[in-house]
């Protein structure tokens, strides 16, 4: 037996209006008036039967009026049936539905994941046998949990066993695009996405504001966050070597209290599984602090390290540890991808960059050059920054690794050119680029006419040097071609041309930075490389974006790890294995190791060896540690940003899956129709009743 519930039960006060016909009847009822009348012989006696018939009609009219008003109150209260496969009662067209459940590690807070599963169950059970429902769980990656076209109760019952918490961060863009792809292939007329999440501000802000969900898809957001969670996390670890003659290092751990109450905790540093140092500290609400372990003796060879936060009250446990690896490394390496190589070195895309970075006696960076085709062979983690110069296309897997690299703290510089395709670029780099590319500014390159840098943020570290006029004038460079772009935000524009178009933009992705130059890095589209300020501008940019993780091998959970960096290539792959932090051995069968689902230290083993050949560290995404969610009103505005309100609708459901059930069943229509039917009948009967 289904339970009847109401969304707006306060409308039942409207039942008081049902008493109006009774009150009017009592006020306006006919009262017998005695009049003296002598001519009784002219009156005809009326049978009591006709009088009773009129009185019965009046009673029916009164009941019809009372019932009509009660049905209106019932309809406005928005009733729905709870529990069971109620389906729709109107025989609508079949629906295609994707229910997305956030299983990122922030959902471990309180019982958020359990709440999400329960709400998903109610949504799944509400559909009819004509609908197609698919359930997916998502974090950084997306996974199908199950699908059904009839037995929705069975699918709902499977969710408890199949939905599990991951150690990944949240990627709403990939989740929504995965749901969108499924629904675009579905033949159904009506298509719905139900996204159940804690809707962290940091994760949602990663969504490209220029991205829009396809028209015809109804997006529904269902938050489970109560906004009361607290958390302290170890966000990052950086190692410096103040004493170059001895093997001692300073370990700097960045820790933040995301909660509203002060907490006293301990930070424990371990080297090669041995406790090396400990600091006891109090973190004030919202405070971020860099804790320094001074002059720590580091063992010879590979060093596995861990900073552990002990004594936290509440919050997440998975982000209380940060793992790192230390090894000796030479000067900073920069990887540059040549999008237009040429045998004539002067026409090569990297000609000026190569000459600038490899200055004799002044080489602060070591430039490693490659092409787009060879790029999949390189391990980005070995480089302080990556430069893409006029690159037309990259394999999807390589672009994904590049995204992980930047989010882990790597630097990326993107320069455009004549080989850049806006459609490919926007699709490939949507999680990295600070702007969406449009068309070129000019039909052709005209060296007689150009634009100059006119609006520059001299407070930014890249341009701070040039705030002194004696260091060079940025406006002397002429730009003959560039791409028009749409910045993700006005704050991302660091420099603009004199026509107002953005020239240099920045985007911070995770712990890394991305710089976009809308013109080229060589002299094909501008004369910047032959100007005096080209060299200092290039070095300032590299110093700003270059990763500070020199010699530290760290990846994010889910990040594929290239095996080439460990000397495991070709036939050697079959002779090697990886030991996970949990102690499980995994045989290798490819050039990438992708099973990095748990944080910790991973060991690379070769057959016949008694010691690991190498190590690498995997950590959770620090952005996921900030549990602050978007307020409902702000979340509703975000929904509008990714939908086209002229074609489709988008809704926000706050902690009440009954909204979905009521919307799907639409029992209120029965109330309205019955009320109209009764009012029409009342009018017809009233015209045939004696007043």
Buried (B, 14 or more C-beta within 10 A) or exposed (E): EEEEBBBEEEBBEBBEEBEEBEEEBEEEEEEEEEEEEEEEEEEEEEEEEEEEEEEEBBEBBBEBBBBBBBBBBBBBBBBBBBBEBBBBBEEBEBBBBBBBBBBBBBBBBBEBBEBBBBBBBBBBBBBBEBBBBBBBBBBBBBBEBBBBBBEBBEBBEBBEEBBEBBBBBBBBBBBBBBBBEBBEEBEBEBBBBBBBBBBBBBBBBBBBBBBEBBEEBBBBBBBBBEEEBBBBBBBBBBBEBEEEEEBBBBBBBBBBBBBEEEBEBEBBBBBBEEEBBEBEBEBEEEBEBEBBBEEBEBEEEBBBBBBBBEEBEBBBEBBBBBBBBBEEEEEBBBBBBBBBBEEEEEEBBBBBBBEBBEEEEEEEBBBBBBEBEEBBEBBBBBBBBBBBBBBBBBEEEBBBBBBBBBBBBBBBBBBBBBBBEBEBBBEBBBBBBBBBBEEBBBEEBEEEEBBBBBEBBBEBEBBBBBEEEEBBBBEEBBBBBBBBBEBBEEEBBBBBBBEEBBBBBBBEBBBBBBBBBBBBBBBBBBBBBEBEBBBBBBBBBBBBBBBBBBBBBBBBBBBBBBBBBBEBBEEBBEBBBBBBBEEEEEEBEEBBBEEBBBBBBBBBBBEEEEEBBBBBBBBBBBBBBBBBBBEBEEBBEBBEEBBBEEEBEBBBBEEEBBBBBBBBBBBBEBBBEBBEEBBEBBEEBBEEBEE
